[in-house]
Amino acid sequence: MSFDFPSNDPVLDSEGRAFRTYLQWFNWLHLTAQAIRQSGPTAERPTNLLWVGRPFYDTTLNKPVYVSQVRPTIVWRDAAGVVA
């Protein structure tokens, strides 16, 4: 996962509106911040916006789990490396 800054160009245009590349970048940051705070039962684990290392607090297991693989299937593991 990368949060590379879109460019060294100004963030705002002459009318004070953010350029599209920055709007997309800020949206990606926002979605990522929401994703790392997500929790719920095992049956509701996310299936999109996934990356290796993405956390999810599993309320069925009462512990955090992390994505270890996204292709060909999604694999979640706990902190000990056990498939969860």
C-alpha positions as CSV (number, residue, x, y, z in Angstrom):
1,M,0.0,0.0,0.0
2,S,1.3,3.4,-0.9
3,F,0.2,6.9,0.0
4,D,2.5,8.7,-2.5
5,F,1.6,12.4,-2.7
6,P,0.0,13.0,-6.1
7,S,2.4,15.7,-7.3
8,N,4.2,18.8,-6.4
9,D,1.5,20.9,-8.1
10,P,-0.7,23.2,-6.0
11,V,-3.6,21.5,-4.2
12,L,-6.1,24.2,-5.1
13,D,-6.9,25.9,-8.4
14,S,-7.4,29.6,-8.8
15,E,-11.0,29.4,-7.6
16,G,-10.0,27.6,-4.4
17,R,-11.2,24.1,-5.5
18,A,-9.0,21.0,-5.0
19,F,-7.6,19.5,-8.2
20,R,-9.1,16.1,-9.1
21,T,-5.9,14.2,-8.4
22,Y,-5.9,15.5,-4.8
23,L,-9.6,14.8,-4.3
24,Q,-8.9,11.2,-5.3
25,W,-5.9,11.0,-3.0
26,F,-7.8,12.5,0.0
27,N,-10.7,10.1,-0.7
28,W,-8.2,7.1,-0.6
29,L,-6.8,8.3,2.7
30,H,-10.3,8.7,4.1
31,L,-11.4,5.2,3.0
32,T,-8.2,3.7,4.4
33,A,-8.6,5.4,7.7
34,Q,-12.1,4.0,7.9
35,A,-11.0,0.5,7.0
36,I,-8.3,0.2,9.7
37,R,-10.9,1.0,12.3
38,Q,-13.5,-1.5,11.1
39,S,-14.8,-4.3,13.3
40,G,-17.6,-6.8,13.3
41,P,-18.5,-10.5,13.4
42,T,-16.6,-13.1,11.3
43,A,-19.4,-13.3,8.8
44,E,-19.1,-9.6,8.1
45,R,-15.4,-9.4,7.3
46,P,-14.8,-7.0,4.4
47,T,-14.2,-8.4,0.9
48,N,-13.1,-5.1,-0.8
49,L,-10.5,-2.4,-0.1
50,L,-8.2,-5.2,1.0
51,W,-4.4,-5.2,1.2
52,V,-1.9,-7.5,2.9
53,G,-1.7,-6.5,6.6
54,R,-5.1,-4.8,6.6
55,P,-6.6,-5.2,10.1
56,F,-10.1,-6.1,11.2
57,Y,-11.3,-6.6,14.8
58,D,-13.3,-9.8,14.7
59,T,-16.0,-9.5,17.5
60,T,-16.8,-13.2,17.1
61,L,-13.2,-14.2,18.0
62,N,-12.6,-11.2,20.2
63,K,-9.3,-10.4,18.6
64,P,-7.8,-8.6,15.6
65,V,-7.2,-10.5,12.4
66,Y,-5.1,-9.4,9.4
67,V,-5.2,-10.1,5.7
68,S,-2.3,-12.3,4.7
69,Q,-3.4,-13.0,1.1
70,V,-5.9,-11.4,-1.3
71,R,-5.6,-13.7,-4.4
72,P,-6.7,-16.2,-5.4
73,T,-8.7,-16.2,-2.2
74,I,-8.8,-13.9,0.9
75,V,-6.9,-15.3,3.8
76,W,-7.2,-13.8,7.3
77,R,-4.7,-14.7,10.1
78,D,-4.4,-13.7,13.7
79,A,-1.3,-12.1,15.3
80,A,0.2,-15.6,15.8
81,G,-0.1,-16.4,12.1
82,V,-2.9,-18.9,12.6
83,V,-5.6,-18.8,9.9
84,A,-8.6,-17.2,11.5
